[in-house]
Amino acid sequence: MDWETLGAVDPRSLVDARLQLHWAAQAAAAVGKQLLPGQPDYSEQSFTWDGQLRALVQGLVPGRRPFRSAIRFADPALLFVDGDGSILRELSLDGRTLDDLYEWVREEGEQLSGDSFPKALERPGEDFPVHPVGSGAPFAVSDPAAFAEVGRYFANADRALQAVAAQNPGASPVRCWPHHFDIATLIGLDKDAHSETARSIGVGLSPGDGGRAEPYFYVTPWPYPETRDLPPLAGGGIWNTEGWVGAVLEASTFAGSASNGGQGRRVAELLDSAVAACRRLLEGS
């Protein structure tokens, strides 16, 4: 799939849509946390991007009618879909409360699976980003273009990160992790990936967070290297050194490029140069 042109909505105007989707994704993710087999990296609660559905989708839950839990960005809704991607159940976010979402997930999930959830569906903790929907306000899709634009960032990130994973042996599948709502792959550099000293490079997109309001691509080496004399980066990337160390390319830096080809090239240049730089930094540590 070709790169989808970004910039129809100012990247700094996506905060409300991004936060609402982030909260709604927790209800969708609660399914995998209980009904999918536990994995050492907790990937049972993660999502992958489905370009046809324009949604983040979990793994297949067995049962009376096997289904996958999902959250769609354009025309925002929670979905249950079958193994082929056909929609089995759908709940629009607009006008619903968080309680409505969790109750719908429980009722429809139990009906499809033919069994009860083992325990109450898990909700976000106190460390979650603040938004009125977290305190009972209804979801409000007052700016549909912003929700669709967030979806384009995820679609493009999946495309770019799949290329990175294909080019780097040892890279994990590209997944979205619901708690931080970032989509990423992890490149392991050591055979014993579970060792406390194992070296790795995280490559991903955050749709925005408390440190940066707008979407940004990142490449983070682990363990963090010394921040003296960090190498230059291509594509307009910069180094973040406060709180964490990694290469960053903010949306406002590349979304204004003249064409989708130009946007995609700048992102690819940053990711390629930053992964190479992180390899050199870790190999020299």
Residue pairs with C-beta under 8 A, 6 or more apart in sequence:
1 51
1 155
1 159
2 260
3 156
3 159
3 260
3 261
3 263
3 264
4 152
4 155
4 156
4 260
5 152
5 259
5 260
5 263
6 149
6 152
6 153
6 156
6 251
6 254
6 255
6 260
6 263
7 255
7 256
7 263
8 145
8 149
9 143
9 145
9 146
9 149
11 214
11 215
11 250
11 251
11 252
11 255
12 213
12 214
12 252
13 143
13 146
14 146
14 149
14 150
14 207
14 208
14 214
14 215
15 208
15 213
16 131
16 143
16 146
17 143
17 146
17 147
17 149
17 150
18 150
18 181
18 207
18 208
18 215
19 129
19 131
19 133
20 76
20 93
20 131
20 133
20 139
20 140
20 141
20 147
21 71
21 73
21 76
21 147
21 150
21 181
21 207
22 129
22 131
22 181
22 207
23 98
23 124
23 128
23 131
23 133
23 134
23 139
24 71
24 76
24 78
24 93
24 98
24 101
24 133
24 139
25 47
25 56
25 71
25 178
25 181
26 122
26 123
26 124
26 128
26 178
27 78
27 98
27 101
27 102
27 104
27 105
27 121
28 47
28 56
28 58
28 69
28 70
28 71
28 78
28 105
28 178
29 45
29 46
29 47
29 58
29 69
29 178
30 102
30 105
30 121
30 122
30 123
31 58
31 61
31 69
31 105
31 109
32 44
32 45
32 46
32 58
32 59
32 61
32 69
33 44
33 45
33 122
34 117
34 118
34 119
34 121
34 122
35 61
35 109
35 113
35 117
36 44
36 45
36 58
36 59
36 61
37 44
38 44
40 194
41 172
43 173
43 175
44 58
44 59
45 58
45 177
45 178
46 58
46 175
46 176
46 177
46 178
47 56
47 57
47 58
47 70
47 71
47 175
47 176
47 178
48 56
48 57
48 158
48 173
48 174
48 175
48 176
49 55
49 56
49 57
49 154
49 155
49 157
49 158
49 174
49 176
49 183
50 56
50 57
50 70
50 85
51 155
51 158
52 85
53 70
53 72
53 79
53 81
53 85
53 87
54 72
54 73
54 74
54 151
54 155
55 70
55 71
55 72
55 73
55 79
55 81
56 70
56 71
56 73
56 154
56 176
57 68
57 69
57 70
57 81
58 68
58 69
58 70
59 68
60 66
60 67
60 68
60 83
61 67
61 68
61 69
61 109
61 112
61 113
62 113
63 112
63 113
63 114
63 115
64 112
64 113
64 114
65 82
65 88
65 112
65 113
65 114
66 82
66 83
66 112
67 80
67 81
67 82
67 88
67 89
67 109
67 112
67 113
68 80
68 81
68 82
68 83
69 78
69 79
69 80
69 105
69 109
70 78
70 79
70 80
70 81
71 77
71 78
71 79
72 78
72 79
72 151
73 147
73 148
73 150
73 151
73 154
74 144
74 147
74 148
74 151
75 92
75 144
76 92
76 93
76 94
76 139
76 141
76 147
77 90
77 91
77 92
77 93
78 90
78 91
78 93
78 101
78 104
78 105
79 87
79 88
79 89
79 90
79 91
80 87
80 88
80 89
80 90
80 108
80 109
80 112
81 87
81 88
82 88
88 112
89 108
89 112
91 100
91 101
91 104
91 108
92 141
93 101
93 139
93 141
94 138
94 139
94 140
94 141
95 138
95 139
95 140
96 104
96 138
96 139
97 133
97 136
97 137
97 138
97 139
98 123
98 133
98 134
98 136
99 136
102 121
102 123
105 121
106 117
106 121
109 117
110 116
110 117
124 134
124 179
128 134
129 209
129 210
133 139
141 147
150 207
150 215
153 205
153 207
153 215
153 251
154 176
154 183
154 205
154 207
156 263
156 264
156 267
157 183
157 204
157 205
157 217
158 174
158 183
159 264
160 205
160 217
160 264
160 267
160 268
160 271
161 174
161 183
161 184
161 185
161 203
161 204
161 205
162 174
163 268
164 171
164 185
164 187
164 203
164 271
164 275
165 171
165 172
165 173
165 174
165 185
165 187
168 187
168 201
168 275
170 187
170 188
170 189
170 193
171 185
171 186
171 187
171 188
171 203
172 185
172 186
172 187
172 188
173 185
174 183
174 184
174 185
175 183
175 184
175 185
176 182
176 183
176 184
177 183
177 184
180 206
180 209
181 206
181 207
182 204
182 205
182 206
182 207
183 204
183 205
184 202
184 203
184 204
184 205
185 202
185 203
185 204
186 200
186 201
186 202
186 203
187 200
187 201
187 202
187 203
187 275
188 198
188 199
188 200
189 198
189 199
189 200
189 201
189 279
189 282
190 197
190 198
190 199
190 200
192 198
193 200
197 223
199 221
199 222
199 223
199 282
199 285
200 221
200 222
201 219
201 220
201 221
201 222
201 275
201 278
201 279
201 282
202 218
202 219
202 220
202 222
202 246
203 217
203 218
203 219
203 220
203 271
203 274
203 275
204 217
204 218
205 215
205 216
205 217
205 218
206 212
206 215
206 216
206 218
207 215
208 214
208 215
208 216
211 243
212 248
212 250
214 250
214 251
214 252
215 250
215 251
216 248
216 249
216 250
216 251
217 248
217 249
217 267
217 270
217 271
218 240
218 246
218 247
218 248
218 249
219 246
219 247
219 270
219 271
219 274
219 275
219 277
219 278
220 244
220 245
220 246
220 247
220 278
221 245
221 246
221 278
221 281
221 282
223 282
223 285
224 244
224 245
225 245
225 281
225 282
225 285
227 239
227 241
227 245
230 239
230 241
230 277
230 281
231 277
231 280
231 281
233 239
233 247
233 270
233 273
233 274
233 277
234 269
234 270
234 272
234 273
235 249
235 254
235 265
235 266
235 267
235 268
235 269
235 270
235 271
235 273
236 249
236 253
236 254
236 266
236 270
237 247
237 248
237 249
237 253
237 270
237 273
237 274
238 247
238 248
238 249
239 245
239 246
239 247
239 248
240 246
240 247
240 248
246 274
247 270
247 273
247 274
247 277
247 278
249 266
249 267
249 270
253 266
254 263
254 266
254 267
254 270
255 263
257 263
257 266
